[in-house]
Amino acid sequence: MEQKTNIVLIGMPGVGKSTIGVILAKVLGYSFLDADLLIQEQEGKLLREIIEEKGTDGFIEVENRVNASIRADRAVRWYTEKRP
């Protein structure tokens, strides 16, 4: 069985995860996955709309479900730390 190798960047908003992630993915020949965009695509709503409708706990459930469904190999993924 081949081992999957991904890189996950986690941090507060505005610290450069997207910028570094895109550069890192390009240098390594990996794909770049934006977890927030995947959530919005699967839910058909903006993040703020999901939070407004479902609350923080509901959003975390959606986030966990979407993140668990990601099947990637050789990818750089990033997440914004939304919890206090």
Secondary structure by P-SEA (a helix, b strand, c coil): cbbbbbbbbbbcccccaaaaaaaaaaaacbbbbcaaaaaaaaacccaaaaaaaccaaaaaaaaaaaaaacccccbbbbbccccc
